[in-house]
């Protein structure tokens, strides 16, 4: 079950964290994985790990906020593979701030990556998918579902991702293209460790425990746990699912009361 044999998968932000976990899990299930990332070192490491494990993977350096870059990369992949079967819009950036202290440049930067970047990938990949159908999975967030302190533009962007998911799912039903999104709560990635080191020097462990306990289940998710849900939603076993958002949050949304 959940095999992705002969599937071509494009995964943005596949060099680290959730994206790396999705890339490696998909490759183990038989997909030919194309990793798109700005972080050349980590992305190449992901690809090398996949190949060493007997999988198939390639890396393209790509700024998803730049439509021309996305267009060029997608054209190369389609030329090699004929079509793209799976698109995972995972790449994104975070920002901490409220409406009155979020600088315009920070607002524009988050929107450029987290909203326009998703649009750019959809815009360029969907024409290829129309040939034989496909699956799109967007990475939203529980920040788009509930009020979280100091996440103004990040929450707005992830809410937009959820809305785009519904629109794409509706518009391409007749082309056999499914589109869903995942809304994780806190996931223990290198970003979290870097955030704690930068903002809470000397108190990293204390703050890590505090953030972990905001999930009723008592811990952060592991990246691979997100990847397993992504695998299901992108597999043929999920062929009846489209236009859905899946919180994967340790009880955060429903049990935090």
VOPAGU-2260 file (C-alpha; in pm, 1 decimal, decimal comma):
REM VOPAGU-2260
SITE   aa  ch    i         X         Y         Z
SITE  UNK   A    0       0,0       0,0       0,0
SITE  UNK   A    1      90,7     366,4     -43,8
SITE  UNK   A    2     342,0     294,5    -320,4
SITE  UNK   A    3     443,6     580,3    -549,1
SITE  UNK   A    4     612,3     371,3    -817,3
SITE  UNK   A    5     668,9     554,9   -1148,3
SITE  UNK   A    6     544,0     881,7    -995,1
SITE  UNK   A    7     733,0    1206,7   -1045,6
SITE  UNK   A    8     716,8    1419,8    -729,5
SITE  UNK   A    9     826,3    1781,6    -696,6
SITE  UNK   A   10     883,1    1890,4    -337,8
SITE  UNK   A   11     967,7    2249,9    -253,7
SITE  UNK   A   12    1180,8    2316,9      51,8
SITE  UNK   A   13    1293,0    1954,0      42,7
SITE  UNK   A   14    1637,3    2018,9     186,3
SITE  UNK   A   15    1553,2    2009,7     555,5
SITE  UNK   A   16    1283,6    1960,6     817,8
SITE  UNK   A   17     941,2    1851,1     696,5
SITE  UNK   A   18    1043,1    1880,0     331,4
SITE  UNK   A   19    1338,3    1646,9     376,9
SITE  UNK   A   20    1120,0    1393,7     559,1
SITE  UNK   A   21     861,5    1402,5     279,3
SITE  UNK   A   22    1132,2    1369,0      13,8
SITE  UNK   A   23    1293,8    1065,8     176,1
SITE  UNK   A   24     963,6     891,1     254,6
SITE  UNK   A   25     831,1     945,1     -98,6
SITE  UNK   A   26    1155,4     813,7    -249,0
SITE  UNK   A   27    1140,4     502,5     -30,9
SITE  UNK   A   28     791,3     442,3    -166,2
SITE  UNK   A   29     917,2     451,5    -523,6
SITE  UNK   A   30     874,5     812,2    -635,8
SITE  UNK   A   31    1131,6     993,0    -845,7
SITE  UNK   A   32    1179,3    1296,8    -620,9
SITE  UNK   A   33    1281,0    1641,3    -740,7
SITE  UNK   A   34    1392,2    1863,9    -453,9
SITE  UNK   A   35    1352,3    2238,1    -504,6
SITE  UNK   A   36    1529,6    2453,7    -248,9
SITE  UNK   A   37    1744,7    2762,8    -202,5
SITE  UNK   A   38    1970,4    2580,0      44,3
SITE  UNK   A   39    2201,4    2398,4    -194,0
SITE  UNK   A   40    2406,9    2222,1      73,0
SITE  UNK   A   41    2117,6    2066,5     263,2
SITE  UNK   A   42    1918,7    1987,3     -50,7
SITE  UNK   A   43    2210,5    1803,8    -209,5
SITE  UNK   A   44    2254,6    1614,9     117,0
SITE  UNK   A   45    1890,2    1504,7      99,1
SITE  UNK   A   46    1935,7    1387,3    -259,6
SITE  UNK   A   47    2256,1    1199,9    -175,3
SITE  UNK   A   48    2083,2    1028,4     117,1
SITE  UNK   A   49    1797,1     917,5    -108,3
SITE  UNK   A   50    2031,0     783,7    -376,1
SITE  UNK   A   51    2246,1     602,7    -117,8
SITE  UNK   A   52    1928,2     430,6       0,8
SITE  UNK   A   53    1852,5     310,4    -349,0
SITE  UNK   A   54    1605,7     584,8    -442,1
SITE  UNK   A   55    1587,5     830,2    -730,1
SITE  UNK   A   56    1624,5    1203,6    -670,1
SITE  UNK   A   57    1757,2    1526,8    -820,5
SITE  UNK   A   58    1807,1    1881,3    -692,7
SITE  UNK   A   59    1721,6    2214,4    -850,1
SITE  UNK   A   60    1814,9    2539,3    -684,9
SITE  UNK   A   61    1502,9    2752,9    -711,0
SITE  UNK   A   62    1359,6    3065,0    -552,1
SITE  UNK   A   63     989,6    2986,4    -561,4
SITE  UNK   A   64     907,1    3356,2    -516,9
SITE  UNK   A   65    1045,5    3414,4    -869,0
SITE  UNK   A   66     802,7    3286,4   -1131,4
SITE  UNK   A   67    1062,1    3279,3   -1407,2
SITE  UNK   A   68    1289,2    3056,1   -1199,4
SITE  UNK   A   69    1000,4    2822,0   -1124,7
SITE  UNK   A   70     901,6    2818,6   -1492,5
SITE  UNK   A   71    1253,8    2721,8   -1597,9
SITE  UNK   A   72    1291,2    2444,8   -1340,9
SITE  UNK   A   73     947,5    2295,6   -1409,3
SITE  UNK   A   74    1018,6    2298,3   -1784,5
SITE  UNK   A   75    1339,0    2100,2   -1726,0
SITE  UNK   A   76    1160,8    1844,7   -1509,1
SITE  UNK   A   77     875,7    1801,5   -1758,0
SITE  UNK   A   78    1128,0    1762,2   -2040,9
SITE  UNK   A   79    1293,1    1478,8   -1846,6
SITE  UNK   A   80     981,0    1310,2   -1707,9
SITE  UNK   A   81     702,1    1399,3   -1953,5
SITE  UNK   A   82     471,3    1504,2   -1668,2
SITE  UNK   A   83     461,0    1580,8   -1296,4
SITE  UNK   A   84     237,7    1355,9   -1089,7
SITE  UNK   A   85     278,8    1505,2    -740,3
SITE  UNK   A   86     348,6    1859,9    -623,1
SITE  UNK   A   87     414,9    1927,4    -255,8
SITE  UNK   A   88     419,0    2300,4    -180,8
SITE  UNK   A   89     618,2    2277,5     140,5
SITE  UNK   A   90     866,5    2565,8     122,3
SITE  UNK   A   91     789,9    2856,5     350,5
SITE  UNK   A   92     936,5    3107,4     591,3
SITE  UNK   A   93     825,8    3221,0     934,6
SITE  UNK   A   94     793,6    3560,7    1098,7
SITE  UNK   A   95     723,2    3673,8    1452,7
SITE  UNK   A   96     526,7    3994,1    1499,0
SITE  UNK   A   97     191,8    4164,1    1537,6
SITE  UNK   A   98       7,2    4387,0    1292,3
SITE  UNK   A   99     155,5    4710,7    1426,3
SITE  UNK   A  100     516,5    4595,7    1455,7
SITE  UNK   A  101     551,1    4386,4    1139,6
SITE  UNK   A  102     764,8    4588,3     900,6
SITE  UNK   A  103     646,4    4625,8     542,7
SITE  UNK   A  104     954,4    4449,1     407,0
SITE  UNK   A  105     892,7    4151,8     636,9
SITE  UNK   A  106     526,4    4138,6     535,0
SITE  UNK   A  107     621,4    4145,7     166,9
SITE  UNK   A  108     890,7    3879,1     214,6
SITE  UNK   A  109     654,1    3632,1     383,1
SITE  UNK   A  110     381,0    3694,0     126,4
SITE  UNK   A  111     630,3    3651,9    -159,3
SITE  UNK   A  112     739,6    3307,1     -42,2
SITE  UNK   A  113     439,2    3165,1     142,1
SITE  UNK   A  114     163,9    3288,4     -89,4
SITE  UNK   A  115     315,9    3388,7    -422,0
SITE  UNK   A  116     560,7    3097,8    -407,6
SITE  UNK   A  117     273,1    2851,9    -381,5
SITE  UNK   A  118      90,2    3030,8    -663,1
SITE  UNK   A  119     401,9    3022,2    -884,0
SITE  UNK   A  120     438,4    2646,4    -842,1
SITE  UNK   A  121      68,3    2587,5    -904,0
SITE  UNK   A  122      77,2    2812,5   -1209,6
SITE  UNK   A  123     365,1    2623,7   -1368,0
SITE  UNK   A  124     290,8    2264,2   -1264,0
SITE  UNK   A  125     -84,7    2239,5   -1323,1
SITE  UNK   A  126     -59,1    2259,4   -1706,2
SITE  UNK   A  127     162,2    1949,4   -1697,4
SITE  UNK   A  128     -71,1    1770,3   -1455,5
SITE  UNK   A  129    -368,1    1824,1   -1685,7
SITE  UNK   A  130    -222,6    1559,6   -1918,2
SITE  UNK   A  131    -290,1    1263,9   -1689,5
SITE  UNK   A  132    -408,1    1400,6   -1355,1
SITE  UNK   A  133    -211,3    1437,2   -1036,6
SITE  UNK   A  134    -201,8    1533,5    -673,2
SITE  UNK   A  135    -117,2    1865,8    -509,5
SITE  UNK   A  136     -46,8    1893,6    -139,6
SITE  UNK   A  137      -0,6    2234,4      21,8
SITE  UNK   A  138     156,9    2294,5     360,2
SITE  UNK   A  139     -73,0    2517,7     562,9
SITE  UNK   A  140     -58,9    2551,6     943,1
SITE  UNK   A  141    -275,3    2551,7    1251,1
SITE  UNK   A  142    -174,3    2921,5    1261,2
SITE  UNK   A  143    -425,7    2967,1     981,1
SITE  UNK   A  144    -700,0    2802,8    1188,7
SITE  UNK   A  145    -666,3    2956,5    1535,9
SITE  UNK   A  146    -529,4    3275,0    1684,9
SITE  UNK   A  147    -161,9    3237,4    1778,7
SITE  UNK   A  148      22,6    3527,2    1945,8
SITE  UNK   A  149     276,9    3720,2    1737,2
SITE  UNK   A  150     219,5    3537,8    1407,1
SITE  UNK   A  151      26,2    3804,0    1217,0
SITE  UNK   A  152     160,9    3774,3     861,7
SITE  UNK   A  153     251,6    3406,8     893,5
SITE  UNK   A  154    -105,6    3325,9     996,9
SITE  UNK   A  155    -243,6    3537,9     713,9
SITE  UNK   A  156     -23,8    3360,4     461,1
SITE  UNK   A  157    -114,2    3012,5     581,9
SITE  UNK   A  158    -482,2    3105,1     575,8
SITE  UNK   A  159    -432,7    3202,4     212,5
SITE  UNK   A  160    -272,1    2865,0     141,1
SITE  UNK   A  161    -578,5    2687,1     280,5
SITE  UNK   A  162    -806,1    2904,9      64,6
SITE  UNK   A  163    -597,2    2837,6    -248,2
SITE  UNK   A  164    -623,8    2466,3    -175,0
SITE  UNK   A  165   -1003,2    2481,2    -191,3
SITE  UNK   A  166    -997,2    2685,9    -510,9
SITE  UNK   A  167    -759,2    2448,9    -689,7
SITE  UNK   A  168    -950,7    2142,4    -571,3
SITE  UNK   A  169   -1272,6    2288,8    -714,7
SITE  UNK   A  170   -1129,1    2416,9   -1042,5
SITE  UNK   A  171    -949,0    2102,3   -1154,6
SITE  UNK   A  172   -1188,9    1823,2   -1059,8
SITE  UNK   A  173   -1253,7    1748,4   -1426,0
SITE  UNK   A  174    -880,3    1717,5   -1496,1
SITE  UNK   A  175    -842,4    1446,4   -1229,7
SITE  UNK   A  176    -625,8    1671,1   -1012,9
SITE  UNK   A  177    -672,4    1639,9    -637,6
SITE  UNK   A  178    -559,6    1913,1    -398,5
SITE  UNK   A  179    -543,2    1900,1     -18,7
SITE  UNK   A  180    -346,1    2068,0     256,4
SITE  UNK   A  181    -190,9    1974,3     588,5
SITE  UNK   A  182    -194,8    2203,5     892,6
SITE  UNK   A  183      77,4    2103,0    1137,6
SITE  UNK   A  184     121,1    2239,6    1485,5
SITE  UNK   A  185     478,8    2272,2    1615,4
SITE  UNK   A  186     721,6    2030,5    1455,3
SITE  UNK   A  187    1073,9    1976,3    1585,7
SITE  UNK   A  188    1287,8    2089,3    1293,0
SITE  UNK   A  189    1626,8    2263,5    1264,9
SITE  UNK   A  190    1430,1    2588,9    1235,5
SITE  UNK   A  191    1295,2    2544,2    1589,3
SITE  UNK   A  192    1644,4    2484,9    1727,8
SITE  UNK   A  193    1775,9    2793,0    1547,4
SITE  UNK   A  194    1483,9    3003,5    1666,9
SITE  UNK   A  195    1545,4    2903,8    2029,2
SITE  UNK   A  196    1920,0    2966,9    2006,5
SITE  UNK   A  197    1864,1    3310,7    1858,5
SITE  UNK   A  198    1583,0    3429,5    2083,5
SITE  UNK   A  199    1647,3    3242,8    2410,7
SITE  UNK   A  200    2023,9    3192,8    2451,6
SITE  UNK   A  201    2096,0    2985,4    2758,3
SITE  UNK   A  202    1727,5    2897,6    2797,5
SITE  UNK   A  203    1687,7    2672,9    2495,1
SITE  UNK   A  204    1586,4    2358,8    2682,2
SITE  UNK   A  205    1344,2    2544,1    2907,8
SITE  UNK   A  206    1170,3    2709,0    2613,2
SITE  UNK   A  207    1171,7    2388,3    2411,8
SITE  UNK   A  208     979,2    2216,5    2691,1
SITE  UNK   A  209     739,5    2509,5    2719,2
SITE  UNK   A  210     663,5    2510,3    2347,5
SITE  UNK   A  211     631,8    2131,1    2341,2
SITE  UNK   A  212     369,2    2138,2    2613,3
SITE  UNK   A  213     144,2    2376,2    2420,4
SITE  UNK   A  214      35,9    2061,7    2233,2
SITE  UNK   A  215    -201,9    1861,2    2455,3
SITE  UNK   A  216     -18,0    1543,9    2353,7
SITE  UNK   A  217     284,5    1688,4    2535,0
SITE  UNK   A  218     545,1    1711,0    2259,9
SITE  UNK   A  219     622,8    1849,7    1917,6
SITE  UNK   A  220     567,4    1638,9    1607,7
SITE  UNK   A  221     853,6    1465,3    1433,0
SITE  UNK   A  222     899,2    1564,5    1065,7
SITE  UNK   A  223     848,4    1205,1     954,2
SITE  UNK   A  224     503,9    1200,0    1118,1
SITE  UNK   A  225     400,1    1483,2     885,8
SITE  UNK   A  226     558,6    1295,7     595,2
SITE  UNK   A  227     348,7     984,3     659,0
SITE  UNK   A  228      27,8    1187,1     634,4
SITE  UNK   A  229     161,7    1352,0     318,4
SITE  UNK   A  230     233,4    1008,0     174,8
SITE  UNK   A  231    -122,4     891,2     233,5
SITE  UNK   A  232    -277,1    1202,8      79,4
SITE  UNK   A  233     -54,5    1177,8    -229,3
SITE  UNK   A  234    -109,4     804,5    -277,8
SITE  UNK   A  235    -374,8     631,1    -485,8
SITE  UNK   A  236    -530,1     503,8    -162,1
SITE  UNK   A  237    -649,9     862,7    -101,5
SITE  UNK   A  238    -810,4     893,7    -445,4
SITE  UNK   A  239   -1147,9     999,4    -298,3
SITE  UNK   A  240   -1001,5    1288,9     -97,9
SITE  UNK   A  241    -980,9    1643,0    -232,3
SITE  UNK   A  242   -1043,3    1991,6     -97,8
SITE  UNK   A  243    -959,0    1894,0     261,1
SITE  UNK   A  244    -734,6    2037,9     529,1
SITE  UNK   A  245    -580,2    1795,4     776,5
SITE  UNK   A  246    -467,5    1936,3    1113,4
SITE  UNK   A  247    -185,3    1721,0    1248,9
SITE  UNK   A  248    -138,9    1891,9    1578,6
SITE  UNK   A  249    -129,6    1665,3    1884,1
SITE  UNK   A  250    -474,4    1791,6    1981,9
SITE  UNK   A  251    -383,4    2162,0    1962,9
SITE  UNK   A  252    -691,5    2290,7    1781,9
SITE  UNK   A  253    -965,3    2079,5    1941,7
SITE  UNK   A  254    -828,9    2000,7    2288,1
SITE  UNK   A  255    -669,7    2327,5    2399,1
SITE  UNK   A  256    -944,8    2462,7    2622,8
